[in-house]
Amino acid sequence: MSEHGRAQGGLAEAVWRLRSRGCWQEAAELLRPQAGRDPAAALQRAELLIEQCLFTAAHWAEAEAALRLAEAGAAAPPQRAAAACARGFLAYVASVLGRRDRLDEAQAALGRTSALLAPDAPGRPLLDFRRGLVAEHLLHDPVAARIAYRRAHDAALERHDDLLRSYTWRHLAGLALAGGDLERAREGFRASLRLREELGFTVGVAPALAALAEVADPAEAARLRAEAARLVQALGGVPVWLAGRLRVPAQPGLPDGTAARTPGTA
């Protein structure tokens, strides 16, 4: 989970199916019995609820509580590193979508993660990706962001982490678009969309469609945005920031006013 990966069989597969459809609460409930005694399950549950914050711009207290439980149970260095990486990501998401700046917390937590991880540790690709997010969206340093995303992208390819690679493709494409390289942007956005469709990561397909629309011709862009809007509506209005941009009617229980702060992180 912390590596944006999938697992097969039993509980892990059930959690993935729920997560991929944006049912984070239900997936977290499946993990609740294990989370009190198993640090890995506690961290997986925390990552689910942090991802829920990213897509809904809400449920912050639940994510904080789940992450504190994971931090308390982390003993070995890899467990502490994974919990610190999740802490950095939550601080990043809160800075982008929340109401206060937690940049210092995000940088400190990701720095702790790096200190705890060996250079070839399995958690490195996710750490590099999240450092890229901080560099791009909070520090506004596209050069550092590109380096971090490329490092994460290459490692995700080597480790066959296709979901993480769908994120790195998307963000590398976004930087290419900002730099005026439309062909590279199209390549990245198409690859991201293809991977998410192949994986069945349904909740992430609408952002990928909307991103591809940014580099499509007008007729194709209209079709892609309409498809994204239908999918957002079918999933109950998430991601909320994309729902606002696509003018999907607000859903009960989800916050308004986030559309103007589209982070492009999903």
N, C-alpha and C positions, 0 to 999 in steps of 0.2 A: 504493500500500500504506500509506504513512504517513498518508494521509487516510482510511483505512478505505473506500477506493473499489475498484471493479472495473475491470479492463481486458479488452479483447476481442482475441482472435487469438493464435495461436502460444503461445510460452512463458508470456506473461502469463495467458492463459486456463487453461493447464494448472496454473499456480501457484494461481490462484483456486479451481479445482475441488478441488485437494488441501487447500488451506487451509480451505475451507468445510466439509470433512468431518473436520477436526481432524487432518489428516495433515501437521503442520507440518514434521517432519523430512524427509519426502519432498519437500515443496515447497522447503525450504531447500537440499536437495541439487541440485535443478534449477538453482538460482541460483549454486551454488558456483563453477562455471567462470568466470562473469562477475564475481563479487564482488571478486576480486583486482585487477581493472583498471577497473571501472566503479563510481564512488561511489554511483550510484543503485541498482544491483543490490546492493551491499554493505549499503546502508541498508534496502532491501526485505527482504533476508535477516535482518537484525537485528530488524526489526519482526515478522517471522514468528516468530522464536524467542522474542521477548519475549511475544508473544501466547500462545505455548505455555506459558510460565511462568504467565500469568494463568489458563489453564484447567487446568493440571496441578499447580501449586505445586511445580514441580521443574524440572530442566534449567537451573539458574541459570548455571552456568559456561559452557555453550554460548552462552547469550544474551549474557553479558558479553564473551566472546571475539569474537562477531560484531559487537557494538556497538563494541568497540575498533577493529576493522578499518574499520568505517564512519567512525568519528571520525578515524582516521588519514588516510583518503582524501578527506575533505571539504575542499574548497579555497574554493569560492565561498561568499559569505554564506548563500544559501539552503540549500546543502548542510550548512554548519555549523549552521544553525538547525534543520534537520530532524534532524541527529544529536543536537543538544542536547535537542530535544523527546523523542526516543526515550530518551535518558539519563534525563530526568525521569520518563518513564513507567515505565522499569524500576525506578528507585528507589522510585516509588510502589507498584508491584506487590510489590516485595520488602518494603516496610513493612507492607503489608496481609496478605500471605500468608507472608512469610519470617520470619526469627527475629531481625531487628534493625531498629531505627528508622532510616530513611534520609530522613526528612522534609526536613532541611536540604539534602541533595543534590538532592532532587526540586525544591524551591523554587528553588535556585540555577540548576539546569539549565533550568527553564522560564522563569526570569528572563532567562537568556542568550538563549533562543529569542526571546523578545519583543523584546529589544534588537536582534536581527539581522534581524527581519522588518519589512517595510513594513506600514502599517496595513491595506492591502488585499491582502496576500500570500496565495497559495493555502494556505499552512500555518497561517493564523490560526484557522480553525474547529477544527482538531484541537488546537491549543494551548489555545484557550479551553475545550474539552471536558476536557482533561487538568488544567487549572487547577481546573475544577469538581470533578473527582474528588478532588484534593488538599484542596480546601476542605471538601468533604462528609465524606470518610472519615478524613482525618488531622487537619485543623484543626477539624472539627465545627462549621462555620460554614455553616448552610443558606442564609442570605441571600446570601452571596458565591457559594456553589455555584449557586444558582438563577440569578443574574445571568450567571455564566459559561456555564452550560448553555444559557440562552436565547440568548445571543449566538452560541454555536456552532450551535444549532438553526436560527436564522434564516439564518446563512451557509450551512449545509449545504443548506437548502432552496433558496437562491438558486443554489448551485453544483451542484444535483442529485446530492448525495452521500447516497444513500438509506441506505447502511450506517451512516454516521456519524449520520444522523438517527434510525435505529433505536436507537442508544445514547442520544442526547439525549432522545428520547421516553421511554425507559425511566427515565432518571434524573430527569427533570422529574416523571414520574408517581410515582416513589418519594418525592420531596419532597412532592408533593401528598398522598400517602397518610399520610406522617408528620404533615402538618398537618391531617388529618381531612377532606380534600376527596376523597371517594370517587369522585364522578362524573368529576372531572378525572383521577384516578388510573386509572380504568377506560379512559378515552379514550386516555391515553398508553400504557398497557400493551398495549391492543388494537392501536394503531398500530404499536408496536414489533414485535409478533408478526407482523402482516401484512407489514410491510416485509421482515422476515427470511425469511419463507416465500416471498415473491415473488422475492427475490434468490437464494434457494437457499443461504442461509448456515446450513446444517444444524446446525453445532456451536453456533450461538447461539439455536436455536429452543427448546431445553429450558429455559434460564434465562427466556426470555420467557413460556413456558407457566407456569412456576412463579410468576413475578411476577403474571401475570393471575389465577392461582388465589387470590392473597391478597385480591382484591377481588370474587371470584365467590361465588355462593350455595353452600352446602355440597355439594350434589350435583354441580354444575358444577366446583367446586374439586377434588373427588375425581377427577373424570374428567381434568381438566387435569394434576394431579400424576401420575396413573397414566401418562398419555401422555408426560409429561416423563421419568418414570423409565424407561420402555421405550426412549426415545430415548437417554438417558444410557447405558444398558446396551448398546445397539446400537453406540454410538460408543466403547466400551471403557472407560467409567467417567469420562468428562469432561463437564462440569467436575467436578473431584474434590470441591470444596466443596458442590456441589449434590447429587452422588451420596450424600454422607453425610447430608445433610438429608432426601433422599428414601428413604434406607435401601436404596440400590442396593448389592449386594455389591461389596466392594473388588476391583479388578482387579490382577493381578500386575504389578509394576513401577511402580505408582503409589503415592504416599505416603498414609498414613492420618493421621487426626487433624486434618484441615483443616475438617471440617464445622462446627465450632463458630465458625469465623471467617469465615462467609460474607460476602464483600464486596459482593455485588450489583453488581459492576462489569462483568459480561459481558452 
